[in-house]
Amino acid sequence: MPPMSEVSTGEVRVVYRKYGGGLHWNHAGRLLGEDEHGVWVGCPAGTVARRGYRPPVTWVHAFVGLFPRDAWWTAVFYAAPHEMEIYCDVTSVPRWHGDEVSMVDLDLDVIRFRDGRLHLDDEDEFAEHQVRYSYPNDVIGQAERSAAWLMDAVGRASGPFGGAHTPWLSLIT
């Protein structure tokens, strides 16, 4: 990732793609800053997003996204009362190109609900896409290691999952 001086300080574009390049979730956000965990992007309540080229949807709750510099995941931290507290996508390493951050969504998701439940989602989709898109073995292995690491870190509330998002979220709520 370029230094913050090379990243836009205003609006940024968040672009998730599927393996093979197909457009997935994409939306605007506001660059909030950077810390030891990565770059933080804020999305106030009312942010409009699209899933691929489908009709736009408006998100009801504010959230902040965390884009680590060298890890195979991204994370979203939702404002209450959203039922999910943390939603992590297993992805390729996020890459910055000017005012856009992009990554490939590798299907697996780690979710911590506000009531404390922890869930690994979309294992079936990950298995299907390994065949459909011919995921290379190194991508499969990295995705599985990232999901396992996230289940542990999110479950223990360690690293960025122990409240690091709170000051960033307060900037947009």
TAFENDA-V470871 format. One line per field, one symbol per residue. burial: # if it has 9 or more other ideal C-beta (glycine too) atoms within 8 Angstrom, else .. Layout:
# TAFENDA-V470871
burial: ???
This chain:
# TAFENDA-V470871
burial: #..#..#...#########....#########.....########.####........#.#########..########..#.#.###########..################...#.#.....#..##..#.#...##.######..#####.....##..##..##..#.
